[in-house]
Amino acid sequence: MAHRGSDVAHASASFVRNAATWYAYLMLGFFGFMLNLQGNIVPLLKAELGLSYGTVGLHASALAGGMMTTGLTGAPLLGRVGRRRGMWLGAVGLMLGAALLCLARHPALSIGACALIGAVGGLVPVVVASALADLHGERRDVAYIEANAASYLFSLLGPLGIGAALAIGIDWRFALVAGVALGLLVVAGFRRVRLPDSPLAHVPAHGALTIVYWTYWATLALGVAIEYCVLLWAPEFLERVAGMSRSAAAVGAGAFMVAMIAGRLAGSRLLSAHPAGRLLRAALLVTLVGFAVYWGLGDASRVSAAWAAAFAIAGLFLTGVGIAPIYPLTLALAVRSAGSEAALASARTTLASGGAILVMPALLGRAADDFGLSGAMLIVPVLAALALASAICANRLALR
């Protein structure tokens, strides 16, 4: 009963966004811009440098590997330099990585740039998660959802900027430079803002993170795997399975990103009336329903091409709405379960994110080679069911 009472108190507590909150939101947005821009830049580098598909895949592997490195080293580093300097260091890593991508004339340089973005730029989400936890306490879940909505909004600037640059006939690198300039303006504009540093910032003893945390950690890894499997393979699914043209599939895949933004903004409002654990379970159920429409009715071999396209896009949107709050809600619950070890907890979550990004989309691609894309996509509901079971288990452990 005490747990339920805390949920009510949590829901009714006020949520105030100060300068440090906006700084965290915008910096996570800058990180999201750089993270998701890889999908637009690497195909252009492939054409310019004549890269093989295997070499192209190394870029995503380097990015994910860099993030996993941050998961192991981020907390001790922030304990030494503090969150304010850690945020600056992360921003420098993102900017240097962008500069290397612009200058790359060999795959070793572009792959190294992706590794730098993940390993040094990856400090930004670690700082943001731990700082927002200290700034907003029990309302951290609202802050996490809004911050990740900002991240997706910034992510849209990448494809829009590169598309605009190519449309008017200028080098795509100008779009990247413009994004970096925007990030530089954020850092300069908030340079005097101080982020809270926990007085307990140190390298914790072995076993400081509880079984509740690690169960939520597993849920988070599964949630990120679901998100990237759907995000990266949506254009191919709409073209190959739903029977849409390549251009229509590229446009239709945008429904997922729109849904992610809408779902996260809606999630921040729903948290005023519902506890995070309940919303997480509901989000996973919506994901399963949305995917059933996307996969079951969005197949041109089962229904007419026009209906398949309509159902596929509608199902993709509903799937995105369900997926949207999974990461921020799970992150909030995991960090809450870690108590005073917010810095370590947020750092370790990048291991989950990096590992999921590194393994699952490639595994789905391998399965698509063996069983076809439609059959391979059944990995998604399996992951969602495992995430739901993990979330229920974590909630029961927390209640104990």
Buried (B, 14 or more C-beta within 10 A) or exposed (E): EEEEEEBEEBBEBEBEBEEBBBBBBBBBBBBBBBBBBBBBBBEBBBEEBEBEEEBBBBBBBBBBBBBBBBBEBBBBBBBEBBBBBBBBBBBBBBBBBBBBBBEBEEBEBBBBBBBBBBBBBBBBBBBBBBBBBBBBEBBBBBBBBBBBBBBBBBBBBBBEBBEBBEEEEEEBBBBBBEBBEBBBEBBEEBEEBEBBBBEEBBEBEEEBBBBBBBBBBBBBBBBBBBBBBBBBBBBBBBBBBBBBEEEBBBBBBBBBBBBBBBBBBBBBEBBEEEBBBBBBBBBBEBBBEBBBBBBEBBBBEEBEEEBBBBBBBBBBBBBBBBBBBBBBBBBBBBBBBBEBBBBBBBBBBBBBBBBBBBBBBBBBBEBBEEEEBBEBBBBBBEBBBBBBBBBBBBBEBBEE
